[in-house]
């Protein structure tokens, strides 16, 4: 079963990248959108699924961040 810990890891990685690139201000709305999506159980299940390739997961996250 997916945990909030795994969702937190995804958010922390994205936060760290934005901070490292000194783009945190630009990323705040994207990070807020991602946090909202990560609160959805079905989305966390999708991210945790071993049957879904990491490329597909990354693609979905990228689409969310562009919105």
Order of alpha helices (4+ residues) and beta strands (2+ residues): alpha-alpha-alpha-alpha
